[in-house]
Amino acid sequence: MPKIFVQIASYRDPELCSTIDDCIFKAQFPENLTFAIVNQYCAEDSFSLEVDKYKDDARFNILNVPFDESLGACWARSKTNEMYKDEEFTLQIDSHSRFIEHWDSKLINSWASLNDDKAIYTSYPPPYNPSQDEKDWEKKVYVINVYGIHNGMTKQRPKTAENWQNRNTPYKARHLAAGFIFGKGSMIKEVPYDPEFYFSGEETSLFIRFYTHGYNLYHPSDFFIWHYYTRKGNSKHWNDHKTGNLTAKSRIRLKCLLGLSSEQDVKNFSVGNERSIEDYKKYSGIDLERNILHADTIECKEPPVNQDPNSWSLIKKKIIKKLKWNADLVPEESDITFWAFFVKDSNENTIQRKNINEGKFPDIINKKTNEHEFEIDYYYPAQEPKSFVIWPYSKSKKWIKKSPLFTIENPKDSKNTEITQNNLIKNYKTATRADSQKDKILIIGSGKSGLDVSKYENNFDVIVAVNNAWALTEKWTHWIHPNDYKGSMPELIKENQLEINANGYGPSLRKYGGIHECGFSIMLNASYWALDNLKPSEIYYLGADMSYIPDKDGNTHFYGVGIDIKNRGISDPDLMVKVRSKGDANYLENIYKRFEKIAGENNCSLFNLSKEEFTRLPYQKVSINLNG
């Protein structure tokens, strides 16, 4: 069995040694593994140099780097590249991974079946949680769905691979995941990691370079490793460092790679000569010059895309349409919690998903009505809504049988909006609720009381996470942040999760008086967006106390010292008071009270679930049993 060069760049990760141990233990031929480890450590972490237990093992090459000297993941991965010694294969993983039994022989045999020396395997591995038994980990194959472009960078998420249980051949890929890359070791010499990239643009640039150097990338039809995505409470590079300049530099560097700028020299990490950028665009359906996607890309069809110029999604359209269905054909269970409506195009590809839950729309779930008005977004001329499927979700049985396909009759445009893909933010609007219905949502911030979210998360269908608070729960449904957000970011956004930035919440602020009247605080921005778009009857808050008294470890937020405090020496709410109060000692309370008044006018009540003694959030504190 040939040797595999395993590359792991680790940043203050307590999972590193467990990852290495599992890698060795689950391998069929562990003697044929070699390891390149870059351990970016903090001496204060109890596990900081635990990796040194392998230093006398000839298979290991370990570089320990103090965390404050680190320049990010790409820099660290370029250091692992430097340790390559002509092993036949290489596997790049993150330092929080787990492996299937005999992963090494199975992976090599699967790759060899392609009969292509320039084949590369990559994918989002299914998730694991170290607190759970392996038997409970998800066993599923994902492909990478590129669904948008923002600030010149692709936006991607995992999508369950179609019919993967019955498929023996891989799926052609149009993007890669840096946490799982496998192929011939010679790729390291031909396409070395560019240390000048930071987080943004890493995977897009690497795919383009591989592709133009003649490599063919695939998502395997089986999985070989798991990945720990959420890592609650673990240190991230962007939390410990000021990364704004690194991110900006990465964006410029990607433009230089594409030939759209000459600000930086990329000659040692340039595109290849086997294929062109135009070839990449035609294959992937990703046009980073015009910031648009092809319809096949949005729908996650295997590349290459069809070459019909009308399939590029240039215009975003909107219709408001009353959908009608035969309720007798929708499967039933006694404990249905919601129906998912999947709107389809003429090829039966999903355009949009809308959830209708029992609490807000009991007449639909109980089949007392068979019609409902929806707002549907789609991309013209690539898509047009033609039909829909209803898929009920049961509390006890999860997803049950789908309904048959229902036809959408003569959809009419109510409003057309021309936008480029770098501004695509999915609108999440529910139909107007009846006043008698009590739908609750939870908004969580980065205050220390946000750590209590696990006590309440199962009681809310909608959880809006503000800035870094996405890391507090896997069950968030909406992640809201400003356009210049510099905090931690999810490694993946699931199909049922939506990201909203200022392009998304800006219209809500304008509706209620503009940002000067509504306030600059992102918590207020999120609140106005939620009121306008989700139309709840009750909003509950956690982690929104605006209390920045350091604890015994000096932490002001759940993740450590607040990024705003670290960068500017003042919190965002206090900066807002300083800039806007004009001497009004009650400014902060008044601007939050303004939102409470507007919420009340929209039949919405506000509550604070925090148990913190000191809070500046002027909403009624409640201690209720939401499970009751």
C-alpha positions in Angstrom: 0.0 0.0 0.0 1.5 3.4 -1.0 2.2 6.1 1.5 -0.2 8.9 2.3 1.1 12.3 3.4 -1.5 13.6 5.9 -1.5 17.4 6.3 -3.1 19.0 9.3 -3.0 22.7 10.2 -4.3 23.2 13.7 -5.2 26.4 15.5 -5.5 26.1 19.3 -7.6 22.9 18.8 -8.2 20.5 21.6 -9.4 17.9 19.0 -5.9 17.7 17.3 -4.5 14.7 19.1 -7.9 12.9 19.0 -7.9 13.4 15.3 -4.4 12.0 14.8 -5.1 9.0 17.1 -8.3 8.2 15.2 -6.5 8.6 11.9 -3.9 6.0 12.9 -6.2 3.7 14.7 -8.8 3.4 11.9 -6.1 3.0 9.1 -5.6 -0.4 7.7 -1.9 0.4 7.1 -0.9 3.0 9.7 2.8 2.3 9.0 2.3 3.9 5.5 1.1 7.2 6.9 3.3 10.3 7.3 2.1 13.4 9.1 2.9 17.2 8.6 1.5 19.0 11.6 1.5 22.8 12.1 0.3 23.4 15.7 -0.5 27.0 16.3 -0.6 26.9 20.1 -1.3 29.1 23.1 0.8 28.2 26.1 -2.3 28.9 28.4 -4.2 26.1 26.7 -3.9 22.9 28.7 -3.5 20.9 25.4 -1.1 23.4 23.8 1.9 21.1 23.2 0.1 17.7 23.6 1.0 16.9 20.0 4.7 16.6 21.1 3.9 13.1 22.3 4.4 12.1 18.6 7.8 13.9 18.2 9.8 10.7 18.4 7.7 8.9 15.9 9.5 8.9 12.5 6.2 9.3 10.7 5.7 12.8 12.1 7.1 16.2 11.2 5.7 18.8 13.7 6.1 22.6 13.7 4.9 24.3 16.8 4.1 28.0 16.3 2.9 30.5 19.0 -0.6 31.5 18.0 0.2 35.2 18.0 2.7 34.6 15.2 0.2 32.8 13.0 -0.9 34.4 9.7 -4.0 32.1 9.2 -5.0 28.8 7.8 -3.5 29.2 4.3 -0.2 30.3 5.7 -0.2 27.2 8.0 -1.2 24.9 5.2 1.6 26.2 3.1 4.0 25.2 5.9 2.6 21.6 5.8 3.3 21.7 2.0 7.0 22.4 2.8 7.2 19.1 4.7 6.3 17.0 1.7 8.8 14.2 0.8 7.4 12.7 -2.4 4.8 10.4 -0.8 2.5 9.0 -3.5 -0.7 10.4 -2.1 -1.7 13.4 0.1 -4.7 14.0 2.3 -5.4 17.5 3.7 -7.9 17.6 6.6 -8.8 19.9 9.4 -7.6 19.2 13.0 -11.2 18.2 14.1 -11.9 15.1 12.0 -12.8 11.4 12.5 -12.4 8.4 10.2 -14.2 5.3 9.0 -12.6 1.9 9.5 -9.8 1.2 7.0 -10.3 4.7 5.5 -6.9 4.6 3.9 -7.3 1.5 1.7 -10.9 2.4 0.9 -10.0 5.9 -0.1 -7.1 4.9 -2.3 -9.2 2.1 -4.0 -12.1 4.5 -4.7 -9.7 7.1 -6.1 -7.9 4.5 -8.3 -11.2 3.4 -9.8 -11.3 6.8 -11.6 -8.2 5.8 -13.6 -7.2 9.5 -13.6 -3.8 10.5 -12.1 -5.1 14.1 -12.0 -8.3 13.3 -10.1 -8.8 15.0 -6.7 -11.4 14.0 -4.1 -13.0 16.8 -2.1 -16.3 17.4 -0.2 -17.9 18.6 2.9 -17.7 15.5 5.2 -20.7 14.7 7.3 -20.7 16.2 10.9 -19.6 14.5 14.1 -19.9 15.6 17.7 -17.2 14.4 20.1 -19.7 14.3 22.9 -21.8 11.7 21.0 -21.2 8.0 20.3 -20.0 7.3 16.8 -23.1 5.3 16.1 -25.1 8.5 16.4 -23.0 10.5 13.9 -24.6 11.4 10.6 -23.8 9.0 7.8 -24.5 10.9 4.6 -22.7 12.1 1.4 -22.7 15.8 0.5 -21.8 17.7 -2.6 -21.0 21.4 -2.6 -23.8 23.8 -3.7 -22.5 27.2 -4.8 -25.6 29.3 -4.3 -24.4 33.0 -4.5 -21.6 35.5 -4.8 -21.0 38.2 -2.3 -18.2 40.8 -2.4 -16.6 38.9 -5.2 -16.5 35.6 -3.2 -18.6 32.5 -3.8 -21.1 31.4 -1.2 -21.5 27.7 -0.8 -23.2 25.1 1.4 -23.5 21.4 1.6 -26.3 19.6 -0.2 -27.2 16.0 0.2 -25.9 14.1 -2.8 -28.6 12.8 -5.1 -29.1 9.0 -4.9 -25.7 8.5 -3.2 -26.7 5.3 -1.5 -27.1 3.6 -5.0 -24.3 5.3 -6.8 -20.9 3.8 -7.4 -19.3 6.7 -9.3 -18.3 10.2 -8.0 -19.9 13.5 -8.7 -18.1 16.1 -10.7 -17.3 19.1 -8.5 -17.3 22.8 -9.2 -15.9 23.8 -5.8 -13.7 22.3 -3.1 -13.6 22.0 0.7 -10.2 22.6 2.3 -11.1 20.3 5.1 -11.0 17.2 2.8 -8.7 17.1 -0.2 -7.2 13.8 -1.5 -5.1 13.0 -4.5 -1.6 12.4 -5.8 1.1 14.0 -3.7 2.6 15.6 -6.7 -0.2 18.2 -6.7 1.6 19.9 -3.8 4.6 20.7 -6.1 2.5 21.7 -9.0 -0.2 23.7 -7.1 1.3 24.7 -3.8 -0.8 26.5 -1.2 -0.7 30.3 -1.5 0.1 31.6 2.0 -1.1 35.1 1.1 -4.8 34.1 1.2 -6.7 34.3 4.4 -10.1 32.7 4.9 -12.0 34.4 2.2 -11.2 33.1 -1.3 -9.1 30.2 -0.1 -11.2 27.4 -1.6 -12.3 29.3 -4.7 -8.8 30.3 -5.6 -7.4 26.7 -5.0 -10.2 25.1 -7.1 -9.4 27.5 -10.0 -5.7 26.8 -9.8 -6.2 23.1 -9.7 -8.7 23.2 -12.6 -6.6 25.4 -14.8 -3.6 23.1 -14.1 -5.6 20.2 -15.6 -6.9 18.6 -12.4 -10.4 17.1 -12.3 -12.2 17.5 -9.0 -14.8 15.1 -7.7 -17.1 14.6 -4.7 -16.9 10.9 -3.8 -20.1 8.9 -3.7 -19.2 7.6 -0.2 -17.7 9.3 2.8 -14.4 8.5 4.5 -14.2 11.0 7.3 -16.4 13.2 9.6 -15.9 16.8 10.5 -16.7 18.8 13.7 -18.3 22.0 12.4 -19.6 24.0 15.3 -16.8 23.7 17.9 -18.6 25.7 20.5 -16.3 27.8 22.6 -13.1 26.8 20.7 -10.7 29.6 19.8 -10.6 30.7 16.2 -7.9 32.7 14.4 -10.3 35.5 13.6 -11.2 35.9 17.3 -7.6 36.3 18.4 -6.4 38.6 15.6 -7.4 41.7 13.7 -8.2 40.2 10.3 -9.8 43.0 8.3 -6.6 43.7 6.3 -6.0 40.0 5.7 -9.5 39.6 4.4 -9.3 42.7 2.1 -6.0 41.5 0.8 -7.5 38.1 0.0 -10.3 39.6 -2.0 -7.8 41.7 -4.0 -5.6 38.6 -4.5 -8.4 36.6 -6.0 -9.0 39.4 -8.5 -5.3 39.3 -9.4 -5.5 35.6 -9.9 -8.4 36.1 -12.3 -6.6 38.8 -14.2 -9.0 41.6 -13.0 -6.3 43.5 -11.0 -2.6 43.8 -10.9 -2.2 45.1 -7.4 -0.4 41.9 -6.1 2.1 39.6 -7.7 0.7 36.1 -7.9 3.2 34.6 -10.3 4.3 31.8 -8.0 0.7 30.9 -7.3 -0.9 31.6 -10.7 -3.5 29.8 -12.8 -2.3 27.0 -15.0 -1.9 26.6 -18.7 -4.0 23.4 -19.3 -7.3 25.3 -19.1 -8.3 29.0 -19.1 -10.5 31.1 -16.8 -13.1 31.1 -19.6 -13.0 27.3 -19.5 -13.5 27.4 -15.7 -16.5 29.7 -16.2 -18.1 27.4 -18.8 -17.4 24.3 -16.7 -18.5 25.6 -13.3 -21.2 28.1 -14.1 -19.4 30.7 -11.9 -18.6 34.0 -13.5 -16.5 36.0 -11.0 -16.0 38.9 -13.4 -19.7 39.7 -13.7 -20.6 38.2 -10.3 -23.3 35.9 -11.6 -24.1 32.2 -11.5 -25.5 29.8 -14.1 -28.9 28.2 -13.5 -27.3 24.8 -13.4 -25.0 26.0 -10.6 -27.8 27.4 -8.5 -29.7 24.1 -8.9 -26.5 22.1 -8.1 -26.5 20.2 -11.3 -23.3 18.3 -12.1 -20.9 20.4 -14.2 -20.2 21.3 -16.9 -23.2 23.6 -17.3 -25.1 23.9 -20.6 -23.9 26.7 -22.8 -27.2 28.4 -23.5 -26.5 32.1 -22.7 -30.1 32.5 -21.4 -29.3 30.1 -18.6 -27.2 32.7 -16.8 -29.3 34.2 -13.9 -29.2 37.9 -14.6 -32.4 39.1 -13.1 -34.1 38.4 -9.8 -37.9 38.3 -10.0 -40.6 38.1 -7.5 -44.2 36.9 -7.7 -47.0 36.8 -5.1 -49.0 33.8 -5.9 -51.9 31.9 -4.3 -51.0 28.2 -4.3 -53.8 25.7 -4.3 -53.6 22.0 -3.6 -55.6 18.9 -2.9 -55.4 18.4 0.9 -56.5 14.8 0.6 -53.2 14.0 -1.2 -51.0 15.4 1.5 -49.8 12.6 3.9 -50.9 12.8 7.5 -49.5 12.0 11.0 -51.0 12.9 14.4 -48.0 15.1 15.4 -47.2 17.2 12.3 -45.2 20.3 13.3 -44.8 21.9 9.9 -45.3 21.5 6.1 -42.4 22.4 3.8 -43.5 23.8 0.5 -40.9 23.2 -2.2 -41.5 25.4 -5.3 -40.2 23.8 -8.5 -39.2 24.9 -11.9 -40.1 23.3 -15.2 -37.4 20.6 -14.6 -38.7 20.0 -11.1 -35.6 21.5 -9.5 -36.3 23.3 -6.2 -36.4 27.1 -6.5 -37.5 28.0 -3.0 -38.6 26.4 0.2 -41.2 27.8 2.5 -42.2 26.4 5.9 -45.7 26.6 7.2 -45.9 25.6 10.9 -48.8 24.4 12.9 -48.6 27.2 15.5 -49.0 29.9 12.9 -51.2 28.2 10.3 -53.3 25.5 12.0 -56.0 25.7 9.4 -53.5 24.6 6.8 -51.9 21.8 8.8 -55.4 20.6 9.9 -56.6 20.7 6.3 -59.3 23.2 6.9 -58.0 25.2 3.9 -56.3 24.2 0.7 -54.8 27.4 -0.4 -52.2 30.0 0.7 -50.6 33.1 -0.7 -46.8 32.9 -1.0 -44.1 35.4 -2.1 -41.7 33.5 -4.4 -38.3 34.7 -5.5 -36.6 33.2 -8.6 -33.9 34.0 -11.1 -34.8 34.9 -14.7 -34.4 33.6 -17.4 -32.8 30.5 -15.7 -35.9 29.6 -13.6 -39.6 30.0 -13.5 -41.9 28.6 -10.9 -44.2 25.9 -12.3 -45.1 23.5 -9.6 -44.7 22.6 -5.9 -44.5 19.7 -3.5 -45.7 19.6 0.1 -43.5 17.6 2.5 -44.9 17.2 6.0 -42.6 16.9 9.1 -43.7 14.9 12.1 -42.3 15.3 15.6 -42.1 11.6 16.1 -41.3 10.3 12.6 -39.4 13.3 11.2 -39.9 13.7 7.4 -42.8 11.5 6.2 -44.0 10.9 2.6 -44.2 13.8 0.1 -47.3 14.9 -1.7 -47.6 14.5 -5.4 -46.6 17.5 -7.6 -49.2 20.3 -7.7 -49.2 22.8 -10.6 -48.8 26.6 -10.2 -51.3 28.2 -12.6 -50.3 31.2 -14.7 -47.8 32.9 -12.3 -47.7 36.7 -12.8 -44.9 39.0 -12.0 -45.7 41.5 -9.3 -42.3 43.1 -9.1 -39.0 42.6 -11.0 -35.7 43.6 -9.4 -32.5 43.5 -11.4 -29.6 42.7 -9.2 -26.2 41.0 -9.5 -25.4 37.9 -7.6 -23.0 39.6 -5.2 -26.1 41.2 -3.6 -28.2 38.0 -3.4 -29.8 37.8 0.0 -32.8 35.4 0.3 -35.9 37.1 1.5 -37.5 35.1 4.3 -41.0 36.4 4.7 -44.0 34.5 6.1 -47.6 35.4 5.3 -49.4 37.6 7.7 -50.5 35.7 10.8 -53.8 35.8 12.5 -53.8 38.0 15.6 -54.8 35.1 17.8 -51.8 33.0 16.9 -48.8 33.1 19.3 -45.7 32.5 17.4 -42.4 33.0 19.3 -38.9 33.6 18.1 -35.6 33.8 19.9 -32.9 36.3 19.2 -29.4 35.5 20.6 -26.5 37.8 21.0 -22.9 37.3 22.1 -23.4 38.3 25.7 -22.6 35.6 28.3 -26.3 34.8 29.0 -26.3 33.5 25.4 -24.7 30.3 26.8 -28.1 29.4 28.2 -29.6 28.9 24.7 -29.5 25.1 25.0 -32.2 25.4 27.7 -34.6 27.0 25.3 -33.6 26.1 21.7 -36.0 23.2 21.3 -38.9 25.5 22.1 -38.4 27.8 19.1 -38.9 27.1 15.4 -37.0 30.3 14.6 -33.7 31.3 16.2 -32.0 34.5 15.0 -28.3 34.5 15.8 -26.5 37.9 15.8 -22.9 38.1 14.7 -20.8 35.5 16.6 -23.8 34.0 18.3 -24.3 31.4 15.5 -21.7 29.4 17.4 -23.9 29.0 20.4 -26.3 26.6 18.8 -26.5 24.4 15.7 -30.3 25.1 15.6 -30.1 28.7 14.4 -32.3 29.5 11.4 -31.1 33.0 10.6 -27.7 34.6 10.9 -27.6 38.4 10.9 -24.4 40.5 10.6 -23.3 43.8 9.1 -21.4 43.9 5.8 -18.1 44.7 7.5 -18.5 41.8 10.0 -15.0 40.5 11.1 -16.0 37.9 13.6 -16.1 34.1 13.3 -18.1 32.5 10.5 -19.9 29.2 10.1 -17.8 26.7 8.2 -21.0 25.7 6.4 -24.6 27.1 6.1 -27.2 24.4 5.9 -30.0 24.3 3.4 -32.5 25.4 6.1 -30.4 28.3 7.3 -30.3 31.8 5.9 -27.6 34.5 6.1 -28.7 38.1 6.2 -26.4 41.1 6.0 -27.1 44.9 5.7 -28.5 44.4 2.2 -31.1 42.2 3.8 -32.0 44.2 6.9 -31.5 47.7 5.4 -35.0 47.8 3.9 -36.6 47.0 7.3 -34.6 49.9 9.0 -35.8 52.3 6.3 -39.4 51.1 6.7 -39.2 52.1 10.4 -37.5 55.4 10.1 -33.9 54.7 9.0 -30.8 53.7 10.8 -30.4 57.0 12.7 -33.9 56.5 14.2 -33.6 52.8 14.7 -30.1 52.7 16.0 -26.7 51.5 14.8 -26.6 48.4 17.1 -26.7 45.2 15.2 -29.1 43.7 17.9 -31.6 46.5 17.0 -31.0 45.9 13.3 -31.8 42.2 13.8 -34.9 43.1 15.9 -36.3 45.4 13.2 -35.6 42.8 10.5 -37.3 40.0 12.5 -40.3 42.2 13.3 -40.7 43.2 9.6 -40.0 39.8 8.0 -41.0 37.1 10.5 -44.0 38.9 12.0 -43.8 37.3 15.4 -46.2 37.8 18.3 -43.4 37.4 20.9 -39.6 38.0 20.7 -37.4 36.5 23.4 -33.8 37.6 23.9 -30.6 35.9 25.2 -27.1 37.3 25.2 -28.4 40.9 24.7 -27.8 42.4 28.2 -25.1 44.8 27.0 -23.3 44.1 30.2 -19.5 44.1 29.5 -18.2 43.6 33.1 -15.2 41.2 32.7 -15.5 37.9 34.5 -12.6 36.4 36.4 -10.9 35.5 33.2 -11.3 38.9 31.7 -14.0 37.8 29.2 -16.8 40.2 28.3 -18.6 38.0 25.8 -19.3 34.2 25.6 -16.3 33.8 23.3 -13.8 36.0 25.2 -13.2 39.7 25.0 -15.6 41.4 22.6 -14.2 42.0 19.1 -15.4 45.6 19.2 -13.9 46.2 22.7 -10.6 44.6 21.6 -10.4 46.6 18.4 -11.7 50.0 19.5 -11.7 49.8 23.3 -15.5 50.4 23.4 -18.5 48.2 22.8 -20.8 48.9 19.8 -23.8 50.0 22.0 -21.6 52.3 24.0 -20.1 53.7 20.8 -23.6 54.3 19.5 -24.4 56.2 22.8 -21.2 58.2 22.5 -21.8 59.2 18.9 -25.6 59.7 18.9 -26.8 60.5 22.4 -26.2 64.3 22.3 -26.0 64.3 26.1 -29.1 62.2 26.6 -28.3 60.0 29.6 -31.2 57.7 28.8 -30.4 57.3 25.1 -29.7 53.6 25.1 -32.9 52.8 27.0 -35.0 55.1 24.9 -33.9 53.7 21.5 -34.7 50.2 22.7 -38.0 51.4 24.1 -38.7 52.9 20.7 -38.4 49.4 19.2 -40.7 48.1 22.0 -43.3 50.7 21.1 -43.2 49.8 17.4 -43.3 46.1 18.2 -46.4 46.7 20.3 -48.1 48.5 17.5 -47.5 45.3 15.5 -49.0 43.1 18.2 -45.6 41.8 19.3 -44.3 41.6 22.9 -40.7 41.5 24.0 -39.1 39.5 26.8 -35.6 39.0 28.2 -34.7 35.4 29.2 -31.4 36.3 30.7 -30.6 35.4 34.3 -27.8 38.0 34.5 -28.2 40.3 37.5 -27.2 43.4 35.5 -28.8 44.1 32.2 -29.4 47.3 30.1 -32.0 45.6 27.9 -35.2 47.4 29.1 -37.6 44.5 28.4 -39.5 42.4 30.9 -37.3 39.7 32.4 -39.2 36.4 32.5 -38.5 33.1 34.1 -40.9 30.7 32.5 -41.0 27.0 31.7 -41.1 27.0 28.0 -41.2 23.3 28.0 -44.4 23.3 29.9 
